[in-house]
């Protein structure tokens, strides 16, 4: 749990970076990510050395054993003069991290030139997802003084406040929460409690293969990982743990900065080598099909897609350039039969009248099993945007299966629906999760209630419209008013009383 003290320390580091001239929140997080990663390498090295000392076995070391190599370790440079630290990180550590291979950092020769690690013919190159995207990374901390403040602040946090893995993840989540603007393609961070609700709805297991094809900062993958650890940590086999670290989680994005941040976010949650890949998910370069058992995503709503680049098998389902429709077709293609998906869509997807809108809704209802439509209030994504959205939950069957669709009208998510998003008592999310997993209790609910079932035939008859207002009934309660004469008499009495009070006030002022 991130306390006020920890938040204050993070805010202080943030302020120091801003004062140094770096004002883009994404750049701030990226620079902090590099330094957190550099520190994590030294932590891992200390574990390697401790293992070697205890067992007498030779450990795979990350840092070169040369004088320069050992000087690149966080524990060795953190207390040096600020100018030395700045030169060391900018000229040695950062270039070395960018050229990391096989889990090792390259060394430097006597002239200070980097000696790249040669490719090995006898082994596959093993890279972390983080180092894979470091080639285009740039270190932009402006001067030694700012860098020293960041290192001192981070070290204080790790030494005194961050006690475990969950705390590291919470710290990173708090920093990501400072991304308060949407990207140019309409992507923005999904609030943690909404992600966790969606994960609860699909209930991933250690045997699932989980994908977010618009992963951004990897929030959905992190929430899925936390769910699996919370429910299965004590029963997972060695093979399942191996998969958890290396194969369970996949994310695609078209932004290298996001890929670096998402890889770091996953690493902080013990997913050491996730499959985080640069890929335009709806384009012809992505031909992945029938691979995953779970999809979780909040795809971009307003991205512009070149019609020529869109994969033909997506256009065959919904012939459009709208990313929110193409991603629905993509989820169906990515999933195995029986695979389940929870995704966020703008309200327009639910009732849009274009041929493409109707086609994707018809595909979900006729050829697969659409399980739920959860309508969310428009303030959920503030301060990023005020767009009205819904969560769709469906299962890929290729053989239909939609008999009834469950609708829920979410009115509160535990936070105020203004830009401040302050915590409040009203919260429908626990109720949503409970009702979703108890469908028998929903069968007899009236259309005037917060949740209810709608038959497939009724949806078909309404042109596959999935907006909750199409089916929800408003209960009107008759109000009885007193007779007109009685109302007029009451008004007359009030006027006389007011006249008396005015006369009394006038006398007091003149007297």
Secondary structure, DSSP 8 states (H G I E B T S, - for coil): ---HHHHHHHHHHHHHHHHTT---HHHHHHHHHHHHHHHHHHHHHHHHHHHHHHH------SS-SSHHHHHTSHHHHTTS-HHHHHHHIIIIIHHHHHT-BTTB--EE-TTS-EE-----TTS-----HHHHT-TT------SHHHHHHHHHHHHHHHHHT--SHHHHHHHHHHHHTT--S--TTS-----HHHHHHHHHHH---TT--EEETT-TTTHHHHHHHHHHHHHHTTT--HHHHHHHHHTSEEEEES-HHHHHHHHHHHHTTT-TT-EEEE--TTBTT----S-EEEEEE---SS----GGGB-HHHHTT---S-HHHHHHHHHHHHEEEEEEEEEEEETHHHH--SHHHHHHHHHHHHHSEEEEEEEE-GGGGTTT----EEEEEEE--SS---SEEEEEE---EEE-SSTT--EEEEE-HHHHHHHHT-GGGGTT--TTSSEEEEEHHHHHHTTT---GGGT------------HHHHHHHHHHHHHHHHHHHHHHHHHHH-
